[in-house]
């Protein structure tokens, strides 16, 4: 098959559209012809060699994809050629000691498409039948391929880490980003009042359209004071942060006592200023997102298919030009998700 693979770490041009062996289809596997595959920032780190994963090269990236069944092994269950399907982007083994303790998220033999095994950046991808999710013909294959990672991250942050409850007041900084946009929508589904910030007035309307109750455009002044004015002095129950950076302290400072800041990203800066005294005086919790367990991936797919949470698609590129997709993502000028689609 043809696939966008990389044989050594490097810049976007390291991605080569090359002939590689077809995946081997085991008796409980499903072979899928890829229609669309999401491109994630982590793909750029994987390709550049900065992700600290021990990759076996060549690697075919692509955690989230949709496509149609080509063939199914004899024990794969009721899959038929032509069925529209997707797959959980990562899955546990179901047999190790951690899986036996009902902690699939701590599995010792965790598999991630595009990281521990070949993913959706090719014509074909092979997946164990137990993680293949059947779709309906009317499902949008682009929306499903674009959204699993973003929505499952947001869902887990809102419901499992921040424990957002109806009536809570939630802050989503820099809400024009992909995960942040899903955080706005998931926090609204949980019954919260959501205040979002954006860096420019041009982005405010788009964030309002996602359901944010109020959008604060950041100026040069005191952000914490602006936020307290916006809430009439009420502090936030939770901050759902995807950016980190120099505003981390301001975001933390608007939490109520024992409020939580949940973080999943740091594109605005990985190392942040942090005054520890208010952290322990106020009992603030700073919680990192690690990963979403399998049942939340499945729940997220239902949210996407029902249209309850939507992720805008910024651009599509043919899989034969994955390097261009990576360059586009590296420029960070876009809003929404980037997809690779079959040639
Ligand atoms: Zn396991």
Boltz pocket constraint, residues with backbone or C-beta under 6 A from the ligand:
constraints:
  - pocket:
      binder: B
      contacts: [[A, 92], [A, 93], [A, 94], [A, 95], [A, 96], [A, 97], [A, 98], [A, 99], [A, 104], [A, 106], [A, 107], [A, 108], [A, 109], [A, 110]]
      max_distance: 6.0
